[in-house]
Amino acid sequence: MATLSLIGIGSGDPRQLTQQAIDAIAELDVALVLDKGADSGELRHLREQLLARFGGNRLRVVRLSDPPRAAQGEYLARVEAWHEQRAERWEAVLREQLGAQQTAGMLVWGDPAFYDSTIRIAQAIKRRGAIPLELKVIPGISSIQLLAAAHQIALNQLNGTIHITTGRRLRDEGLPQGIDEAVVMLDGQCSFLQCAAPESEIFWGACLGSADEQLIRGSVAEVGEQIRQAREALRERKGWVMDIYLLRNVRGGNERAEAPSSTPCSR
């Protein structure tokens, strides 16, 4: 039976690879590298550098063009259709490139468990049954951990909760009542400018763990616009940006401050 390894690699800094990830890369016969076009060429190059450094002599690197996601239509339906296209494309390449007892791998930014579609697509390929496939998942250092370390903070206050969500859900739903902290990922629209209380603390980081790392912290009222401008400047210069932030509801004394509204914000 062939094997497909999904390997978490952190931000792409070789020092962030675990020994388990290094060992998994060394075992690969085939590595699939997603090619999302010119704007993400730097990300592809970082993956290929890691494969060249830690892969064995038998390793074959196969670039795999990523199908575009439809721009119109209901969000979940568009994503599900996109995942189906990806599964078909990945399966075709695996069938062509992978022997019965060989191991293929994909390098996944951060950790495969947090807002990443790779595990779901790999499971879909397994369910199809066209390729007898064993799946392995190797955890990596996530941007959530990198954010906390870079700002030298614990994500939760004493006896507090940690809520992980996306910019889309923050815009559509707000935050649930009673939530003290929210880690927000995939927020290309800087939703905190409209959806967070001005006095809320924000700990923002972009390109974490890389030479282009940027960190900003303060109240949303004080630094929100600064974050938006820094994010736009990075995207303009690099063609892409990966960022994440923690929103913190400020408590007053020993009492909990009023939580942000759970109603959707204006868009």
Order of alpha helices (4+ residues) and beta strands (2+ residues): beta-alpha-beta-alpha-beta-alpha-beta-alpha-beta-alpha-beta-alpha-beta-alpha-beta-beta-alpha-beta
